[in-house]
Amino acid sequence: MDPRAVAITGGSSGIGAALARQLAKPDVHLALLGRDPTRLAGVASDCQAKGAVCRTATIDVRDTARISAFLAEFDKEHPIDLLVANAGVLDGRRADQVVEDGATARRVLETNLLATIDVIHSVLPGMRARRAGHIAIVASLAALNPLPDAPAYAASKAALLSYGLGLREALANEGIKVMVACPGFVATAMARVHLGPRPGEISSETAAAHIIEGLEHDRSLIGFPPIPYWFSRLCLLMPEALRRKVTRGTRFHVGT
Ligand SMILES: NC(=O)c1ccc[n+]([C@@H]2O[C@H](COP(=O)([O-])OP(=O)(O)OC[C@H]3O[C@@H](n4cnc5c(N)ncnc54)[C@H](OP(=O)(O)O)[C@@H]3O)[C@@H](O)[C@H]2O)c1
């Protein structure tokens, strides 16, 4: 795994920014996408200091036309070896709600799921023509363990897991690799809106290192840290009453 042209959505912060910094080196071209121009510029400056050439775009990931146009132009100049589809939001029930409202659920699914699929389709034609490329989809351990406090978030990540593994199989003979990454709790800006316990939280640098290692080994699916990953997998198999009991201590609500 020695990508020369990398596009990262959600490159302005957290896991995406840590990945950009770890992949940055001379002769690497990075396309960093996000909404916050100041934070994007800060990440780009760190990457440039390591010798990478950076291009940034402040575009809402749901703006499919602008995202596709930006990625197509970048791909024309620097054929994308690695796409990290990482942008995402966490939203769910507020302290005074039993369940998140419908508008919240829709926004989460549009951002985390539909926009991610659109981003992938923006780079697929180029990768297919070259019969080369690697796609990393950042899902979550929530893909494996339904969240009563953020059901749409968990659903978006479960759908990404299924989508990514299906895509990997579909593209297996096209020279394109796909990996789904399922992080547990990571200390990023997202943590600030998750008001509740965050057992086993790791740094964004550690999360990025796990993702790079998974790509290097061409894994289909990675989950980390190991104990929360296996706990989440087991949870899915448990009878409902037992799952409710063992996950009671991880209930949370979302703050603004
Ligand atoms: N932190 C965790 O505990 C955790 C656990 C499991 C999975 N994940 C997943 O990891 C990924 C990265 O999250 P993070 O933890 O690094 O959180 P973060 O620091 O909040 O980063 C989220 C990134 O997504 C971008 N983003 C969000 N909504 C967007 C939109 N509508 N249009 C364009 N960009 C948008 C943000 O850009 P701007 O800030 O510039 O708007 C930011 O760069 C997400 O998919 C998240 O679900 C996180």
The ligand as an ORCA input file, in Angstrom:
! r2SCAN-3c Opt
* xyz 0 1
  N     -15.399      9.386     16.852
  C     -15.930      8.177     17.050
  O     -16.111      7.749     18.189
  C     -16.305      7.336     15.853
  C     -16.599      5.990     16.092
  C     -16.941      5.179     15.017
  C     -17.009      5.711     13.742
  N     -16.731      7.022     13.537
  C     -16.847      7.528     12.175
  O     -15.632      8.096     11.776
  C     -15.878      9.074     10.753
  C     -15.086     10.335     11.073
  O     -15.597     10.901     12.265
  P     -14.658     11.546     13.392
  O     -14.782     10.736     14.591
  O     -13.326     11.815     12.835
  O     -15.481     12.883     13.702
  P     -15.205     14.410     13.349
  O     -13.903     14.833     13.930
  O     -16.441     15.098     13.756
  O     -15.064     14.400     11.762
  C     -16.159     14.259     10.911
  C     -15.728     14.689      9.541
  O     -16.840     14.523      8.646
  C     -17.047     15.770      7.963
  N     -18.468     15.964      7.691
  C     -19.520     15.738      8.503
  N     -20.654     16.076      7.896
  C     -20.317     16.537      6.679
  C     -21.042     17.060      5.579
  N     -22.388     17.172      5.617
  N     -20.366     17.450      4.479
  C     -19.012     17.357      4.425
  N     -18.253     16.866      5.433
  C     -18.907     16.477      6.533
  C     -16.557     16.819      8.907
  O     -16.231     17.988      8.174
  P     -16.417     19.471      8.809
  O     -16.118     19.349     10.267
  O     -15.420     20.278      8.038
  O     -17.809     19.835      8.555
  C     -15.330     16.161      9.509
  O     -14.205     16.319      8.678
  C     -17.391      9.277     10.729
  O     -17.944      8.604      9.628
  C     -17.848      8.642     12.029
  O     -19.174      8.168     11.959
  C     -16.376      7.850     14.568
*
